[in-house]
Amino acid sequence: MTQPSVRLDPVEHADGLPAHQPVAFHALSYLDDGGEVTVGRMDVGEFVVLPDEGAQLLRRLEEGMTPVAAAEWFLETYGEPIDVLDFVRDLDDLGFVRHQGEAGADLGRVRWQRLGRMIFSPAGAVAYGLLMLAWIVAMVREPILIPHNHNLFFTHYLTVLLLALFFGQLPLILLHESAHALAGRRLGLPSKLSIGRRLYFVVFQTTMNGLMAMPRRKRFLPIMAGMLTDLAALAALTLFAGAMRRGDGSFPPLAAFALTLAYVTMLRLVWQCWFFLETDIYYVIVTVLGCVNLQVTSKQVLRNFFDRRLGRPRSHDPASWHPRDLRVARWYAVLIAAGYGFLLITLCAGFFPAMYQILRTEIGHLTSNHHDGTVGLLDGLVFLLLAGGQLALAAWLFWRGRRQQAPAIPSR
């Protein structure tokens, strides 16, 4: 019995992909992971998970086979026809195809790779362990050094506290993200550190292009480097404050401020446990479980669940989900819903009442006849302006974002 021949239009398609000429690709990496292959571009961080036969087909195309020859090879090897041009078109949408005049990526040695290897080396691990040990010993000997909420208020002037926390945290957050970047560059990844904005907060962001192309065991250090650095900063700040403690047990202002930053750093570490917000721990979980896009899949599973309960057609097609993501999402979706509920309860029970009490206290100070002099009055006014300005800015950005997302109404 003869197999049907594979036919492709011999004329170049309108999208510029020829059927009888080799297709040029950017430099691609391949990572075999149990019957599936992660393929992508290290330079831009674009990856896709392909079945083994799809990865083998891509390799033949990358080696110089024309789409017609690759289709014939696929039919002979796997006994099934395939539309190779459609396959190449999907690869082009991912940015894998290199068009005429488009420069290839430079994947040479990345900058700061040597520094990353020095910091994340066996000697660095020994130094880190000694720092952790000294921190634990110091807290055992002097329990007052253990982070607690009383350390937050190193001054009774709330404006000074607000500004000091804002500017004092920026170097620590930068240190956290720099650790991610250096740990990635240690592996030769073109990690990038940039400044961005979330709502009205200035944030530092790390993009670790190519991490998905690394073997799973090599991904953990770049993912966890930020939290490990936070722990080191927490220990160093605590030891610094302990070294500056006076004979009467009190702390000078600089040491008290160090304890404040240590406490806030500890809060950031606790925040990492809220993995449903896609924190560093979320990416550790995804890496351990070998998932592809767990967060999005879990949210779509939840959306379909509520659609079914409300008698509406489902919003998302389960065929688009990766099987491994779907297996995990059946229980992870419950954790997401519980996590957001816990976050809402925390905000209502802790954060909002605390903010209300602070604002009420400041307004009471301003409206009473007894002020802590001109400085106290000025502190209250500036604090209320800063706090109110932040809320107003958040509301304005939210309103502007909703307006930009709203569909335009055609004029008649």
N, C-alpha and C positions, 0 to 999 in steps of 0.2 A: 504494500500500500504506500503510495507516494504522499509526502506531506505537501500541503499547499505552500506555494512560494510567497515570500513577503514582498509586497509591492509598496513603493513609496513614490510620490510624485517627483520626477527627475528635475523639475524646474525649481529654482530657489523660491522658497516661500516668502510671503509678504513681510514676515517678521525678520527676514535677513538670514535665516538658517538654511544652508544648502543641504541637499540630501546626498549628493555625490562628492562632497569635499569634506576633509577632516574639520572638526570643530575645535577651536582654540579655547583652552580653559586657563583660568588663574591657577596658581599653585594650590593644590588641595591636599588635605591630610585625611588619613583613614584610620579609624580605631575600631577594631573588631571586638564586639562585646556579646558573645553568646548567641550567634545566629543573626545578629543585627550589626550594622556597621554605621558608625557616626562619621559622616563626611562633611567637610566644611573648609572654609577659608580662615586661616589663622590670623590674617592681617585685619579683617573686618569683624571677625567673631560671628559669622553666619554659618550655621550648621543644620544638617538634616539627618534624620535616622532612616536608613534604607535597609530593606531586606538584603541578604547576602547576594542574591542574584542581581538586584539593582545596583549594588556596589560593583559587582564584577562587570556589568554592562558599562558603567561609568568608567571603570579602569580601561576597558577596551577603547572607548571613545577618546579618553585622555591619551592613550598610547598612539592615536592617529588613525584608528578605524573610521571610515565614513559611516554616517547613519545607516545607509543601505547595507554595508558589509556587517555592521554591528547587529542589525536586525536579523540578517541571515545567520550570524553566529549564535544569537540568542535562541532562534528557532531550532537550530541543530543541537544546541547544548541542553536546553530545558524543554523542548518539544511544544512550546507555546509561542504564538505570534505576539509581537509587541509594536506599538507605534513609537518608534525611536524619536521621531521629530517632536512628538508631543512630550516625550521624556526630556529631550534637550530643551524644549521651550520652558518646562518647569524649572530646569536647572538655570536657565537664563534669568527667570524671574527671581531666583535666589541670589543672582549676581555671580554665579560660578563661571559663566561663559565670558571669555575675553574677546571683545570686538576689535575691529581694525583700528589702530591708532590709540588703543587703551593700554596704558603702561601696566606692566606686571608688578606685583608686590615685591618689596625688598625684605626678605626674611633672613637677613644676616644677623649678626650678633646685636642684641639689644643693649641700650645704655643701662647702666646701674646693675647689670647682671652680676658683676663681681661683688658689689656691695651687698646684694641680696644673698649671695652664697656665703659671705662672711658673717652676716647677721644670723641667718638660719643655717648654722653649721653646728657640729657637735660641740665645739667650744662655746658657741652662743647658747646652746641648750644647757650646758653646765652652769654658765653664768646666770641664766634664767632660773635654774633650779635653786641656786644659792640665794638669789634675791627673794624667791618665794619662801625659802626656809627662814631667812632673816625676818621677813614680814610676819610669819606665823609666830616665831619666837617673841618678837616685839609685842604682839597683841596678847600673847599668853602672859607675859611679864607685866604688861600695862594694859589692862582691859579698856582703859579710857580711849585707846587708839582704835578700838573696833569701830567701824563706820556705823553711825546712827543718825537719826534725823535731827538731833540737837546740833550736830555739826553744820547743818545747813545755814544757820543764822550766825555768821561770824561778826555781823554788825547789826545794830538796831535800825540803821537807815536803809529802808527797803529799796530806794533808788540805787544806792551804792551796791546793794546785794544783787539787784537785777542786772545792772551793767557789768559787774564783776563776773557774774556767772556766764553772761553772754560772751564776753571777750576772753574769759579764762578757759572756757570750754573749747573755743575754736582751735587752739593748738593741739589739744588732746584728740579732738575729732580728726584733725588733719593727720595726727600720728597714727590713729586707727586705720584710716584709709591708705596712708603711705605704706603701712605694713602689708596690706593686701597687695598693693602694687609691687613692692619689692619681692614678696614671696612668689608672685607670678613671674616677675622678671628673672628670678633665680632659675626658673625652668625654661627661660628663653622666650616667654610670652610677651608680646608687645602691650603690656598693661598700661593703662592711661589713668592719670589722676586729673580731675577737673573740678571746677566750682559750679554749683547749680543752685536751684531754689526749689524748696518744697513749701507750698503756700507762701508765707512771708519769711520763712527761715532760710538763711544761707547755709548750704550744705556742701560737703566735699563728696565726690563720687568717684568710685574706681570701676573701670571697665577692664575686665581680664579677658581680652580676646584670645581665643584658642584654648581656654581651659577645658572645654568639652572634648578636645582632641587628646587630652592627656589621659593616661591610664587612671582608673578610679582611685587607686591608693595614693597617687601624686596630687590629687585635687584637694585633699583635706587640709594640708598646711596653708595654701593660699586662702582657702575659705575661712579657716579658724585664726589666721594670723592677726586679724583685727582684735578679736576677743582676747587672745593671748597678750597682745600689746596693752590692752586696757587693764588686764590684771597686773602687768608689770608697772604701768603708770600708777595704779592704785597702791601697789606696794611701795613704790618709790616716794609717793607723796606722803604716805603714812609714816615711813621711816624718817623722812625729812622733818615732819612735824614732831615726831618723838625725839629726834636729836636736838631740836630747838626748845623743848619743854623746859620751863623754868624750875628752879628748886622748889617753889611753893606749889608746883603742879599745874600752874596756868600756862597758857600758850600765848606767845607774842602774836600780833596781828597777822604777820606773814605765815606763821605756822597754823593759825586758825583758818586762814584762807586755804592753805594746803589741805587741811582736813575737810573743808567744804567741797573742794574739787574732788577729793577722794570719794566722798559720799555720792556726789553726782555721777562720778565714773561708775560706782557700784550700781546706781540706778540704771545706767545705760547697759550694763551687763545683764541686769534683771530683765530689761526691755528686750534683749536678744532672745529671751525665752518665749516671747510672744511670737512664735514661729509662723502663726497664721497671717502675720503682717510681712512675710517674706524677709525675715531677718537672716543673719548668718546661720543660725541654727536650722532654719528651714532648708538652706542649701546643703547643710550637712545631712539632714534627713533624706533629701532627694538623692544625694550621692550614695548614701548607704543603701537605699531601696532600689537604686538604679532606675529612677523615674525620668521622664522626659519633660513633661509640662504639668506637674501635679497640681499646682495651685489653680491654673485655669480650668483644668479638667474637673477638679473638685467643685469649683464654683458653678460650672455648667451642669454638673450632676445635681447640685442643690436646686438650680433654676428649673431643671426638668422635673424634679420631684415636686416642687410647688406648682408647676404648670399642671402636672397630673392631678394633684389634689384639688386644683381649682377648675378642672375640666377644660383646660385650654390645650391647644396643640403645643408640643414640646418646642422649646426655643433652639435647642442644639441637637445635632445629629450625632448619636453615639459612634457611628462609623468613623468619625474624624478623630476619635480618642485613641491613644496608644493603649494596647491591651494591659500593659503593666501599670500605667497610670489609672486605668479604670479599676483594676483589682484593688489598688491602694485607696483610691478615691472613695470607695464604698464605706470605709471607716474614717478616712481623713476628712471627708466632707462634714461628718458629725463634729469633729474637733474644731473645724473652722467656725461652724455655727456656735459651738459652745465658747470658743475663744472670743468671738465678737461680743457675745452676750456678757462674758466675764469682763471684757474691756469696758463695756457700757456701764456695768454695775460699779466697776472701779472708779470711773469718771464721776458717776452720780454720787457715790458714797464717799469718795476721797478728794478728788481734785476740785470739783466745782464747789463743795462746801468750804474747802480751804481757801480758794480764791475769793469766795463770798465773804469769809471772815476777814481776810486781809483788806479787801476793799471797804468793808463796813468799818473796820478799825481806823483806816486812813481817813475815811469821810468823817468819822466821829472826832478824830483829832482836829480836822480842819474846821468843823462846825462848833467845837467847844471853845470856851474862853481861855483855856489853858493850853498853850503850845510850848513845845520845847525850843522856845526862842525862834528866831528867824530861820535858822537852819532846819529845824523840825518842820516848820510850815512849808519851806521850799521843798523839802524832801517829799512831803505828802503830795504837793501839787505836781511835781515832776513825775512821781510814781504813777499817779492817776492819769496823767497825760500819756505816759508810755504804755500803761496797761490798756487804757481806752483806745489809744492809737493802734495798738496791735489788733484788738478786736475789730475796730472799724476797717483796718486794712484787710483782715481775713474775710470780713463780710463783703467788702468791695471786690476782692479777687474772686470769691465764690460767685458773686453776681455776674461779674464780667465773663467768667468761664461758662456759666450757664447761657449767657447771651450768645457767646461764640458757638456753642454747641446747638443752639436752637435753629431749626430749619428756617430758611428765609421764606416769607410769604410773598408769592408773586403778586405784583400789582396788576390791576385790571384796567 
